[in-house]
Amino acid sequence: MPKELAWYDVFSSYFKQQLMKSLGIILIVIGIAMIIIRGVSVPTQKKVVDIGSLQINKTENHWIGWPTYAGAIVAIVGVVLTVSSRKRS
């Protein structure tokens, strides 16, 4: 005999599908952005001289980068989540 689903089971299933779809789309966008933008430069200040009221600071740029394949992996995971949420509907 088939088991009847309560309203909260149907709502929970719908919510999970929408959550997976939304997360998949977000991951696809982030993955594409990671492929296009290969990294960011973050400025940091370094104190060079500190003599009483005299301070000399130097601004250095540090590069934070990631490999292109990392963006591709994130995008592929997003596609898998999006497609798997559609198959369960």
C-alpha positions in Angstrom: 0.0 0.0 0.0 1.3 3.4 -0.8 2.0 5.7 2.1 0.2 9.0 2.1 2.4 12.1 2.3 1.6 14.7 4.8 1.6 18.4 3.8 4.9 19.1 5.6 6.5 16.2 3.7 5.5 17.7 0.3 6.6 21.2 1.5 9.9 19.9 2.8 10.6 18.1 -0.6 9.7 21.3 -2.5 11.9 23.4 -0.3 14.9 21.0 -0.7 14.5 21.1 -4.5 14.4 24.9 -4.6 17.3 25.1 -2.2 19.4 22.8 -4.4 18.4 24.7 -7.5 19.3 28.1 -6.0 22.6 26.8 -4.6 23.4 25.3 -8.0 22.8 28.6 -9.8 24.9 30.5 -7.3 27.8 28.0 -7.7 27.6 28.3 -11.5 27.8 32.1 -11.3 30.7 31.9 -8.8 32.5 29.3 -11.0 32.2 31.4 -14.1 33.5 34.5 -12.2 36.4 32.4 -10.9 37.3 31.4 -14.5 37.1 35.0 -15.8 38.7 36.7 -12.8 41.8 34.7 -11.9 42.5 36.4 -8.6 42.4 39.7 -6.6 45.0 42.1 -5.4 44.6 43.1 -1.7 46.4 46.2 -0.5 48.0 45.9 2.9 49.9 48.6 4.9 53.3 47.9 6.4 54.9 50.2 9.0 58.4 51.1 7.8 59.5 53.8 10.3 57.9 54.6 13.7 59.9 57.3 15.6 57.7 59.1 18.1 55.2 61.1 16.1 56.8 60.3 12.8 55.4 57.3 11.0 56.1 56.1 7.5 53.9 53.4 6.0 54.3 51.5 2.9 51.4 50.0 0.9 52.0 46.6 -0.6 49.7 44.7 -2.9 49.4 40.9 -2.3 48.0 38.8 -5.0 45.4 36.1 -4.0 44.9 33.8 -6.9 43.3 30.5 -7.7 43.7 28.1 -10.6 41.3 28.1 -13.5 40.3 24.5 -13.0 39.0 25.4 -9.5 36.4 27.7 -11.2 35.5 24.9 -13.6 35.0 22.4 -10.8 32.8 24.9 -8.9 30.7 25.5 -12.0 30.3 21.8 -12.8 29.2 21.1 -9.2 26.6 23.9 -9.7 25.4 22.3 -12.9 25.1 18.9 -11.3 23.0 20.3 -8.4 20.7 22.2 -10.8 20.2 19.2 -13.0 19.6 16.8 -10.1 17.0 19.1 -8.6 15.1 19.1 -11.9 15.1 15.3 -12.2 13.5 14.8 -8.8 10.5 17.1 -9.7 
